[in-house]
Amino acid sequence: MDESRAALEIRPYQLMCIVCRCGDADREERLDGILQAVRAEPNRPLRLRCNVDSGYRYQNPGRAEDSPEGDLFNEKRDLDLLQRLGLVPGDARPAVELFERLFREVPDGRGICGYDGVTAEQWRGCPRADSGAYERGIAAGLQHIIPGRDAGEKGCFKRESVDAMYRASELAIRPHHLMCMACFHGGREELEPIAEDNLFEAIDIIQKNPDIPVRLVRGCCEICPPCSRFDAESGLCVGGVGMNLRDQKKDLDVLQLLGLAYGDRLPARRLYELLFERIPSTRMVCGYGDGVARSAEWSVCRDPEGSEAYARARECKMGV
């Protein structure tokens, strides 16, 4: 295994410490190291380990990284945070997903880092709990932990990728992006480019040349280079909670329903005829067939019952 991509072990409470101490003079070398690794590779996995009495004790890390407030407080703080995040001891997630979940689910440290009243010395809590440092870190936004893509870089990728698309003899598109293109089209007669992706350009090329071959590819495709969630160095998506996992399942569902495989090439017109014939509603793919979001990682895109925009694009065959 590439050691630079191995999961970094971290106590759950230390996620909050990183936010609390980011930009603060009171720093910790180990947490600084984790922060720098995460900034260098947002998809770097973090494994959450804490001390428990139950069947999850196989992952117990020991007491070396307990803070001075004592065993009981450390145990409760870790479990309080895991419960708020909807996770369990030993869970590993890409760092960007963990911090996104933290920013969404834990906007302040009340009831985790400290309590409204001190019932006993062992329940005094972290001395920084009332400082507002964690809340200021949350207010600064996720970009304070993991900076987003530079606007100039995104613009450059937009120009270069669009130029390459218009010069190419075929389009390389991941399967579920065919459906994203339909939702973007939405049955409209007038479309305009946007900065965040190349959906417009792919549609425009297909409408001008309906017989252009479309090759179905794995992972990020020609739609992705300008996206804020596209990591230019790795060529991977660093999207929100489970986005890349969710997108892979949608790709595979589309391939299965169409009876195709990665690497297959079809003329755009024929591909969309097949898509609209076999996938009449986004509920079949983006809603997993039943419209049920069973966890944050498996959220449903748009309407669980099916996107009206997709239905409108299907009705007019997306102008192809």
C-alpha positions, 0 to 999 in steps of 0.5 A, a space after each residue: 500500500 502507498 503509505 501516503 494514502 494509508 488511512 490516518 488514525 484520529 480520535 473523533 474529538 480531534 476533528 473538532 480540535 482541528 477546527 477549533 485550533 485552525 489559525 490559532 497560536 495554540 497548535 498541536 504538532 500531530 493535528 497539524 500534520 493531519 491537517 496538512 495531509 488532508 489539505 494536500 489530498 482531501 480524499 485521504 482517509 481518516 479512521 475514527 478510533 475511540 475507547 469503548 467497552 462493547 463489541 467495537 473494542 477491537 479498534 480501541 486506541 488506548 489512552 495515549 491521546 486522551 486529553 487531561 480531562 479524564 477517561 470518562 469525559 474522553 469516552 463520552 465526548 468521542 461517543 457524543 460526536 460519533 452519534 451526532 455524525 451518525 458513525 461508529 468506532 472504527 469508521 474510515 471516510 475520506 477526510 473531505 467527507 468527514 469534515 463536510 459532515 462535521 460542519 453540517 451536523 455539529 455547528 457548535 460544541 455544546 454538549 460535546 466539548 462542555 456542558 451547561 453545568 459542571 456536575 462534578 470535577 470529572 465533568 468539567 469539560 474542555 477549557 476551550 469549550 466556552 472560548 467560541 474558537 470552535 464556532 469561529 472555525 465553523 463560521 470560517 467555512 470548510 474552505 478554512 480547513 480544505 481550501 477550494 480550487 482557485 478560480 483562475 485554475 478552474 477558468 483555465 481548465 474550463 477553456 482548455 477542456 471545452 476547446 478539446 471537446 469541440 476539436 475531438 472526433 468523439 466524446 468521452 462521458 461517464 454513463 450517468 452524466 448522460 442523465 445529468 445532461 438531460 436534466 440540465 437540458 430540461 426541455 429548454 430551447 435556450 441553453 447557456 454555458 455555466 462555469 462549474 461544468 461542461 454539460 452545456 458544451 456536451 449537449 451543444 456538440 451532440 445537437 450539432 452532430 447527432 452521430 458523433 460517437 460517445 465513448 462511455 468511460 469510468 470515473 471523471 470525464 470531459 464534463 468535470 474539469 471546471 468543477 469545484 469538486 474536481 481534483 486536477 492533480 489526481 483526476 478524482 472527484 472530491 465531492 460531498 458526502 459519498 458523491 463519488 461512491 454514489 456516482 459510481 453506482 449510478 454509472 453501473 446502474 445506467 450500464 446495466 439498464 442499457 446493456 452496455 459496458 465501459 469503453 462501448 461507443 455509440 452514436 450520440 443519437 442512438 445512445 439517447 434513444 436507448 437511454 430514454 427508452 430504457 430509463 424513463 425516469 431518474 427514479 430508476 437510477 438517481 433514486 435507486 428504484 425506490 426513492 429511499 435515501 438510506 444514509 447521507 452517502 446514499 442521498 437521492 439527487 433531485 426528486 425521489 419520484 423522478 426529475 421533471 426536467 429529465 422527463 421534459 428532456 426525454 419528451 423532446 429527445 433533448 433536441 438530438 
